[in-house]
Amino acid sequence: MPELIGLALIAGSVAVLGSIVVTDATDWRNRRHQTRLRQVERGLAQAQKRLEALALQQAAWLEGCAHEARKALIMESFRASQEAHNTAGDEHRCQKHNNVLRRP
C-alpha cells in the first residue's frame, strides 16, 4: 500500500510538472507569436510610410510635369495667336492697299 501511495505521489508530481511544462511552452509560443506579429506590423508600417513618401514624390513630379506642359501650351498658344494676328494684319493691309490701288 505505501508503494501505491508513493507511485500516486510520483504520478501526481509528474502530471503537475508536465502541466507546468506544457503551460510554460504554450506561454512561450504565444509570446514568440506576439513578438513576430509586432515585428511584421512594424515592417508593414515602415513600408506604408515609404510608399506614402514615394507617392507624394511622384505626385509632386507629375504636378511639375503638368505645370511645365501647361506653360508650354500657353506659350505655343500665344505664339500661334501672335502669328495669326500678324498674318491677318498683313493680309488686311495688303487687301486694303490693293483696294486703294484698284479704285479709279
Beta strands, then each sheet from edge to edge (+ up, - down):
end
